[in-house]
């Protein structure tokens, strides 16, 4: 399988999980995927394969300077691994938000933009949720 094909597959996998989180967070299938972290685990396995390939092909990874990190993003397998890294961790944050909301009981219409923000902009969605969460906890 080519890195381009893997890129499409992991994107569809992550997108499917995000749709479940946003539109069907209480469905038993969604809860199963959240409780057992199925998609992030699959993404982590694929990540391990591609980060290993990148390290074997290019030696060690230097994160000591911006220039070094920019150099890493010129290697196809390293870029794919980096993308999968984002997909997996943003998805874990989204799952955490849904889990937090089991207790907080914030209306899904308010949570949906936080999840969408986390999916598209990672820390921005997380920040929005943390602000909403702090307001809810003060009530």
N, C-alpha and C positions, 0 to 999 in steps of 0.2 A: 504494500500500500504506500502511495506517495504521501509526503507531508501535506500536500494540498488536499488530498482525499481525507486524511486524518483531521485536518483543520475543519472541513465541512461536517464530518461526523461528530466531532466534539462540540461544535457549535449547535448542531441540531439536538444533541443530547442535553446540553445546558439549557437551550431555549425551551425544550419540552418541560424540563423541571421548573423553569421560571413561570411558564404558563400555569402549571399546576399550583405553584405557590401563590400566584396572584389571583387566579380565578376559582380554584378549588382547594383552599388551604385546609379545610376540615374533612375532605373526602378521605376514606380509609386507605385508599391507594396512595394518595399524597402523604398521609401520615406515616405509612409504611416506609416510603422513600425518605422522608425526613428522619424518622426514628433510627433507621439503619444506615443513613448517609450513603445510600447506594450510588447515586450519581457522582458525588465527590470522591468516593472510593474508586470508581471506575476511572474518573479523570486523573486521580492520583497515580494509578497504575500506568496509564498512558503517559503521564508526565514523567514518571520514573524512566520509562523506555527512552523518551526523547531527550531528556536531560543527560542520561547516560551516553546516548549516541553523540550528543554535542560535546561532552567532556572527553570522550575517547577521540573524537575527530580533532578537537581543538585544544586539548590539554585542560588544565585547570581553569576555573572561572575566577576572574579578578573583579571584585566589587569595590575595590579601594578608591576608585576615582570615577567621575562622570565619564571621562574619556574611555576608561576600561569597560564600563558598562555599555557605552555606545558601541564599542567594538563587538561586544557579545551579540548585539542585535543586528549583526551583519551575517550571522551564521544561521541558515534556515532551520536546522533542528533546535537551536537555542531559542530562536524567535517562537517557534511552535511550542516549545516547552514553556516559555514565558507566557504565552497566550493561555495555555491550559492552566497554568498557575493562577492567572487572573480569574478564569472561569470557575475553577474549583473553590478558591477562597471567597469570591463574591457570592457564590452559591451557598457556601457555609454561613455567611453573614445573613443572607436572605432566609435561610432555614432557622437561624437563631432568632431573627425578627418574628417569624411566624410562631415559633415556640414561646417567645416572650409574650406575644399577644394572646396566647391561651389564657394567661393570667390577667393581663391588662384589659382585655376585651374592648380594644379600640375598634371602632367601626372599620370594616374592610375597605370602604371607600377612602378612608384616611390612610390606611396601611398600604394600599396599592401603589400610590406614588412613591412611598419610601422603598418598596420592593423594586419598582421600575427604576428608581434613581440608583439603587444599589446595583442592579443589573447593568445599567448603562454607564454610571459614573462612580461606582464603588463607594468611596468614602462620603460622597455627597448624600447618597441615600441613607447610609448609616447615620450620618450627622442629623439628617432630618428626623429619622426615627428616634434618635436619642433625645432630641428637643421635644418631640411629641410625647415620648415616654416620660420625660421629667415633668412635663405639664400634667400628664395623667396621674403620676404618682403623688403630686401635690394636692390632688382633689380629695 
